[in-house]
């Protein structure tokens, strides 16, 4: 995942490792964070209500 503006995205190797771990997960875990950018984005998500977060993502994606 990329945080606001796509700055400092996770390296492809980091994402690949997380995807491999997720595909081979034997437990009931459903969510896997990929790098510091995802940590920041998901922390932002936790601090906002749905409407605010979705509005921010839409604004980010539109330009």
Buried (B, 14 or more C-beta within 10 A) or exposed (E): BBBEEEEEBBEEEBBEBBEEEEEEEEEEEEEBBBBEBBBBBBEBBEEEEEEEBEEBBEEEEEE
